[in-house]
């Protein structure tokens, strides 16, 4: 996940350590405690899923993000305003 201050956007990508055969991959960005509409890219990819973009969260909001590669999943939240 990265932040572009001039665009006021956050970007996320799920990246494999090395390219390989197509596998299911997914990346999501959303806000918490209420959703402003999930940004998501998923499918069968060789290297990465995304990028996906969201505006910087409103005051009192946090970002949530997740990524999947095949059966492996990770998620986190933070970057609260």
C-alpha positions in Angstrom: 0.0 0.0 0.0 1.3 3.5 -0.9 0.0 7.0 -0.6 0.0 9.7 -3.3 -0.4 13.1 -1.6 -0.8 15.1 -4.8 -3.7 12.9 -5.9 -5.1 12.3 -2.4 -5.2 8.6 -3.1 -4.0 5.4 -1.6 -2.9 2.5 -3.9 -2.6 -1.2 -3.1 -1.1 -4.2 -5.1 -0.7 -7.8 -4.2 2.7 -9.0 -5.7 4.2 -12.5 -6.0 7.9 -12.9 -5.1 8.4 -14.3 -8.6 6.3 -14.7 -11.7 4.9 -18.1 -12.3 1.9 -20.0 -13.7 -1.5 -18.3 -13.3 -3.0 -18.6 -9.8 -5.9 -16.9 -8.0 -4.8 -13.5 -6.7 -6.8 -10.6 -5.1 -6.2 -7.2 -3.6 -8.8 -5.1 -1.8 -8.9 -1.6 -0.2 -11.8 -0.3 1.9 -12.6 1.9 4.8 -13.6 1.1 8.3 -15.8 1.4 10.5 -18.1 1.9 7.5 -17.4 1.1 3.9 -17.2 3.8 1.3 -17.2 1.1 -1.5 -14.5 -1.6 -1.8 -11.8 -1.2 -4.4 -11.0 -4.8 -5.6 -9.1 -6.6 -8.3 -9.2 -10.4 -8.4 -8.6 -13.1 -11.0 -6.0 -15.5 -12.4 -2.7 -13.7 -12.6 1.0 -14.6 -13.1 2.7 -11.7 -11.2 0.3 -9.3 -9.4 -3.3 -8.2 -8.7 -4.1 -4.5 -8.9 -3.4 -1.7 -8.6 -6.5 -0.5 -6.8 -7.1 3.0 -5.7 -9.2 4.7 -2.9 -9.4 8.3 -1.8 -7.9 9.1 1.5 -10.4 8.2 4.2 -12.7 10.7 5.8 -12.1 11.9 9.4 -12.7 9.1 11.8 -12.1 6.4 9.2 -9.4 3.9 8.8 -8.2 1.9 5.7 -8.5 -1.9 5.5 -6.6 -3.9 3.0 -6.1 -7.5 2.1 -4.3 -9.6 -0.4 -4.5 -13.3 -1.5 -2.2 -15.5 -3.5 -3.6 -18.9 -4.1 -4.6 -20.2 -0.7 -2.5 -17.6 1.3 -4.4 -14.6 2.7 -3.2 -11.5 4.7 -5.1 -8.4 5.8 -4.6 -5.4 8.1 -6.0 -2.1 8.9 -4.6 1.3 9.9 -3.8 4.7 8.4 -6.7 6.2 10.4 -7.6 9.9 10.0 
